């Protein structure tokens, strides 16, 4: 890397934005504020800032804070843009980290030190990364501010010109006149809307590019990644994390999921319109599979609302008709979710798998009829994006404090000790749940809501229930018993199922040091082991850094997390 040259580019961008911000201050507030900002900036260097700051009004203080806050935000944007340029240049000259990893695997294989082809295929097919969005980021900002920052970043990436500088000045003026703070505290659904802003940015461009590169790179290893593989998925805690937040109710969780689903569906409509426009393939010029013909005929029968005009003008364009049918079924799926109606086979989608199956019918037909480039182009990118986001945009995790579960069980059974929990897990009795207090009632309603949401949206809508402050295996078993009461799991021999998995969150140093014992106790419990087996033999454990950091400091926290990971690996 040419560090000096890189720093020069960054300094030039920061200087340009600072100059434009100065012009904004003068234009919007007058030269007096600009002079005050410059005086404070210079006085800080000399250590004499108190002489100025102790003698300004409250109004001047607010304007001064806003001026410096906007400067630092703009400097951050400049740094991010320059960092992005550096990474792009590095990618172009030396390849991506993924490409380098593939090269290392190939070298190891040549020296008979690598994985077999079968092992690689299995490992990469099951490989999955899931970034999770939370409602408490380290840097919170209004969506209005974020969108303007994005505009400024995009303008910085373009070649310097008078027109470009005018647009930058306009964006900075708008930024100055935008209140950084909301009038009221954001509600949970406001936070859900904010997370959708980030997901949108990823959905439209980034994710298809990343997944296309991943698919192309693993081909070098002889691995053909199937479309059922989902190497990248997204998760969210927003609307599901109720630990210490009583405003996150079962209804809020339902509303957040509905909001995510509705937004993703609307976004997917634009992709389907693009696909419908592109797939103008005529049966006069190219073959089509019998499966696609039958599928289109069935769709037209099940969806009489598809306009006669489309049926007439696209009669020889089955791919367009199929894309039209998918769009209608998606719209009906969204309406069904909003009205809490049951799935109507053939008219809407039960889950993401059904949607992908419809896309795959088109893809298989294209591959069999000289349409390989088309199948592996736009259609493939849409399918990979749908696989990454699912119908609900992100899989929600639900989290609650372990104490809440024990309090609920105490109200129902008069206790929550391990022996009682084991007995009740196998019991067929229906306990009285009408005498729960508000906290207990809200907790139980959450489990019931999870069951309803899984039935409505499919198994991927909520996959994990996180128990924070898990100090023992019994803290997890308490949540398992409540899930059984809500119909989320059953351990009966005739009808065993587990709709969700359970995740102990180990947060303090003491919990981290007991990680191996907690996991061993859980997996040694026959009833819990059955739950894990029903979930495909996968057990997730979450290690927290926040409380352990407060508990013992950053160095000890990181070391204890490292040790816990090794111990958990050994137990598994």
N, C-alpha and C positions, 0 to 999 in steps of 0.2 A: 504493500500500500504506500502511496505517496502522501505521507501524513501532512507534510508542510503545505502541499498543494490543496489537500482536502480541507485543512483548517482555513486556508485563504478563501476558498469558496464559501465555507460556512460563515466566516467573518463578513464577507461581502453581502451575503443574504441577510444576516442579522443587522448590518449597518443600513441596508436598504429599508428593511421593515421598521427599524427605529426612526429613520428619517421620515418615512411615511406616517408613522404614528405621531411624530412631532408636528407634522403638518395638520394632522387630524385635530390634535389638541389645540393648536392655534386657531384652526378654522371653527371648531365647535365651542371652545371655551375662552379663547382669547390668548394673547401673548403672555399674559400674566401667569397663567398656569404652566405654560411651557418653560418660562424663566424659573419658576419655582421648582419644577422637576429637575432642571439642569443644575440649579443651585444645590439641591439635596444630593444629586448624584456626585457632584464635585466635592461637596463637604464630607461625604462618606469616605472618600479617599484620604482626606486629611484628618478624619476623626472628629470633625467639628459639627456634625449634623444636629446635635442637641440644641445648639444655638438657634437653629432654624425651626426644628420640630416643636420646641417648647413654646413657640410664639406664633403658631398658626391656628386658624379657626377650625371648628369641627367640619365645616363645609369644605375647607381646603384640604383637610386630612382625608376626607372621603375621596375627593378628586385625585389626590396624590396617590392613595392606595390603588385606586382604579387604574391610574396611568402606569404605575410600576407592574401591577398585576397583568395588564394587557401586554406590556413589554415582555415580561417573562413568558407569557403564553405564546407570543409571536416568536420569541427566541427558541422555544421548544419546538414549534412547528418547523422552523428553519433547520434545527438539528435533526429532526425526524426525516425531513426531505433529503438532507445531505447524507444521512445514514442509509436511506433507501437507495440513493444513487451509488454509494460505495458498495453496498451489497449486490446491486445489479451488475456493477463493473466486475466485482469479484466473481460473480456467477458466470459472467461472460468469458472471463479469462481463465479461471481455474475450475469452473463447474460448481455445482451445488454440493452441500454436505451430503445429500443423498447420493449424488453421482459418485462422490469420493468413497462413500461407504460401499456402494456396489462394486467399485473397482477393487477395494480391499477384499471383499468376499470372493471375487473372481480370482484374485491372486492366490488366496488361501485354497480355493478349489484346485487350482493348477498344481499346487504343492501337496495335494491330498490332505489338507488340513481343515477343509471347510465342511459345510453341511452337504448332505446328499440332495439331489434334485427333489426327491419326494419330501424330505424334511423342509426344504425351502418353500415348496409349494404350500404345504400345510401351515407353516409358520406365517407366511405372508398373507394367506387367505384369512387367518384368524387375527392378524395384526390390527389393532385399533387404537386410535388416539382420540380422547374426548376432552377438549377445552370446555370448562364450565364457567358460565357467567354468574356473578353474585351481585347482590343489591348493595354491597358496601365496598365499592372500589376505593383505592388509595387516593384517586383524584376524581372527584365528582364534578360534573359540568352539565349545564342545561343542553338539551338537544339543539336549541337555537344557536347556542354558542359553538357547539361541536360542528354544526353544518357550515358555519362561517369559517371556522378553522380549516375544515376540509377544502373549502373553496380557495382559501389562501394557499394551502399546500399545493393544490392543483395548479394554481397560477405560478407558484415558485418553480414548478417543474418545467414550465414552458420557457422558450428562449426569451431573452430580455427584449422588450420593445416598449414604445410609448403607449400603445394601446393596453399592453399587459400591465404596465405601471398604473395606468388610470383605473383599471379594474381592481388592482390591489388596493389602491387608495379608497375606492368605493367600498370594498369589503371591510377595510379597517374602520371607515366611517360608520358602517352598519354595526360593526362589533362594538364600537364605543357607545353607540346609542342603544345597545341591547343590554338589559339588566342581567347581570351574571347570576343573580339570586332569584328564585321563585318567590312569589308573594306568600305562599303557604308551604308547609312541609309536604314533600311529595308523598302521594299515596302509593300503596303497593302496585297498583295497576299503572301508575305513572312510571314507576321503575321498570315495569315490564315493557312499556312502550319504548323506554330509553334503550333497553337491551336489544330490541328489534332493530334499532338504528344501526347497531354494530353488525347484527346478523345479516341485515340487508346488504351492507357493504361487502360482506364476505360472500354472500349468495350469488350476487350478480357477476362478479369477476374472479375474485381470488380463489375460491374453492374449486371451480372448474379447472383453473390453470394448475393449481397444486395437484389435484387428483390426476389430471392428464399427464403431468410430469412423472408422478409416482408410477402410473401404469406403464409409461414408456421406459422408465428406468429399470423396473423389475423384469421387463421383457429381456433385458440383457442377461438375466440369470436363468432364462428359459422358463420364467413364470408368467403364465397368462392369467391375469387377475380376473376372476369371474365377476359378473355384475351383482351377484349376491353378496360379495365381499364389501365390507364397509370400513375401510381403513381410517376414515375420518368421520366423526359424529360430533354433535354439540349437545351440551347439557346446560341446565340453568337451575339456580336456587331461587330465583325471583318468583315469588308467589307460592313457594314451597317451604321456605325456611322460616319456621315459626318459633325457633328456640329464642326465648326472651322477647318475642314480638307478638303480643296477643292480637294485634290487628290482622295478622295472617290467619284467616279463618278458612274453613272448608269451602265456603262460597268464593272467597278470594282466589283460592287455588283453582277452582273450576273456571272462574272468569279469566284468569291469567292464561290458562291452557286454551280456552276458546279464542282469546285475543291473538295468541300466537298462531293458532290454526287458521283463523280468518286472514291474517296478514300474509302468511306463507301461501295460502291458496290464491290470493289476489296477485302476489308476485309471480307465482307459477303460471297464471293466466297469460302474462306477457310472453313467457317462454313458449307456451303452447301456441300462441298466435304467430310467433316467429317460426316455430316448427311447421305449423299448418301452411304458412306462406312458402316455406322452403320445399316441403315434400310434395311437389307438383308432379309426381311420377305417374305416368299414364300406363294403364294395362295394355294399350296399343303398342307401347315401346319397350316395356319391361315386364317380366313375369312377377307373379305374386303368389305367396304360399296359400294353400287351402285353409290353413289355420287362420290367417288374417282375413280371408274372405268370409269364413264362418263367423269370426269374431265381429266383423263389421255388420254382417246381417243380423246377428243377435243384438248388437247395440241399437241398430235402427228399430228393431222390434220392441226393445225395452224402453227406448227413449223417443216416443212419438212427438215430443216437443221439438226435436231437431227440425229446423225449418225445411219445408219442401224445396226451397231454392237451393240449399246445400245438397240435398239428395239428388237434385236434377243436374246441377252444374258440375258436381264432383263424382258423378256416377262411375266414371272411368279412372278416378283418382282415390283408391281405397285408403292410402296413407293419410290423405287429408280428411277423409270421412272418419277414420279412426281417431285422429287428433281432435276433431270436432266432438266426437263422442266422449273422449277423455275429459275435455273441457266441461261438457255438460255434467258428467258424473262427478267431477270435482265440485262444481257449483252446488249440486244436490247434496254432496257430502257436507259441505259447509252449512247448508240450510238445515240438514239433519242434526248436526252438532249444536247449532244455535237453538233449535227447538227441542233438544234432548229426546229425539225420536230414535227408534231402533233401526239397525242397518237393513236396507232393502237390497238384497242381492241382485246384481245386474243393473241397478240404477245408481248406486253410489258405492264408495269404497269403504271396506271394513277397516283397512289399515294400509300402511305404506307398501307392504308386500303385494297387495292386490293392484295398487297403482303401478308398481314396477313391472308386474306381470303383463299388464296391458302394453306398456312401453316395449317390453321384451318381445311381444308378438310381432311388433313392427320391425324390431331389430333383427330377429331371426329371419323374417321374410326378406329383408334387404340383403343380409349376408348370403342367402341362398340364391339371389337373383342379381348378381353383379353390382350390388350396392354396398360393398364393404367400406369404401371410403365415406359414404353417407352415414352408414350405421355407426362407424367409429368417430364421426364428427359431432355435429350438433346434438344428435339424438343421444349419443354416448355421454356427452357432457351434461345434458339434462338429467339423465338417469343417475349419474354419479352424484349430482347435486341433490336430487331427491333422496338418494340413499344417505347422504351426509346429514340432511336436515330433517327428513321424515315429514309426515303430514303436520306435525305440531311444532316445526321449526327447531325445537330442541327438546331433549328428554329431561323432564323435571325430576330433581331429587327432592324428597320431603325430609325435613330434619326436625327433631324435637328433643328436648332435654330428657335424660333418663329418669329424673325424679318424677316427671309428669306421668310416666307409665306406671311407676310404682304406686303413686297416689291413686290413680284410677283403679288399679287392681285391689288396693286396700279397701276402696269404697264398695267394690263388687263382691270380693271374696273374704275381706277381713285380713288380708295379708298378701305378700308377694314373694315368699321364700321359695327357694328352688324346688322343694318337694311339692308344694302346692301347685306351682306352675306346671311341673311335669304331669301331675295328676289331671289338671284341667285341660292340658293339651290333648289328652286322650279321651276326655269325657264327652259324652253326647248330650249332656244337659244344656239347657238354655238359661243362663243366669239372668237375673233381673237387672236391667241396665237403666231403669227409669229414675233411680235415685242419685244419679251422678250430679256433682256440683258443676258449676260453669266450666271450670278448667277440664274436668273429666269428660264432660259432655262434648266440648270442643275437640278434645283429643280423639274421642271415639268417632265423632262425625268426620274427622279427617280420614280415618281408615276406611270408613264407609264411602267417602267421596273418592278415594283412590280406587276402590273396587268399581264404582260407577264409571270413572274416567277410563279405566282399562277396558271395560266392556264397550264403551262408546268409541274410543279412539284406537284401541289396539294395545298390545302388551308393551310397546316401546314408549308410551306416553309417560309412564312412571315405572322405573325398574328397581329403584333402590330407596329404602327407608333408612335414614341415618340417625343413629342414637348418639347424641353428643354427651360428653362426660361419662363415657362407658368405663366403669372402674372394674367390672367383672363380667363373666359370661352371663350371669343372671340378669344384668341390665339389658342385654340383648334378648334374652328369653322372655322378659316381661313384654317387650314389643311384639315378639312372635305370638304370644298368647292373645294379645289384643287383636292382632291381625287375624287370628283364627276365629275370634268372636265376630269379626266383621265380614267373614267369608272370603278372606284373601288367601288363606292356606287351609289345607285339610290333610291330616295324616292318616285318614282311614284307609284300610287296605283296599277297599273297593273303589275309592274315588280320591286318590291322593293328588294334590296339586299345590303349587306355590306360585302365586301371581307376582310376588315381589321378592327381592332379596333384602337382607338386613346387614347394615354396615356399622360396626362399632367405630366411633370416632374417639381416638385416644389423644388427649390434648395436654395434660400436665406431664411433668417429668416422671412422676410416680406411675402414671398410666403407661407411658412409653416404656418404662423399665419392666412393666408387667405384660407387655404386648404378647410375648410368646406364650405365657401361661393362659392369658385370656383366649387366644386363638386355639390353643391346644385343648382347653376345657370345652370350648364350643364344638370343635370337630370331633371330640371324644364323646359328646352327648349323642346317643342314637337318634333321638327325635330331631335335634338340630341338623345332624348329618343328613337325615332324610330330606330336610328342606333344601340343603345345599345340593344334594344329588338331583332333586327335582328342578333346580335352577341350572342344571348342566355341569355340576361339579365346580362351580366358580364361587369363591368367597372374596368379597372386597373388604379391605380394612383401610380406614382413613387415618392418617397421622397429621395432627394439627401442630402448627408452628406458633400460633398467636399466643395461646395460654402458656405453652412451655417456654416461650420467649420471655413473657412476663414473669414466669415462675423462676427462671434460672439464668436469663440473659441469652443473647443471640448465639454465642459460641457453644455453650452447653446445650442449648435447644437443638442446634443443628447436629451436634455430635450424638445426642440421645436419639434423634430421629434416624440418623444413619445406623446406629446400633440396633434400633427397633426393626428397621427394614431387614437387616441381616438375620435377626432372630426369627422374624416372621417367615422369611424364605426357608429357613431350616425346618420350621414346624410344617410348612406346606409340603 
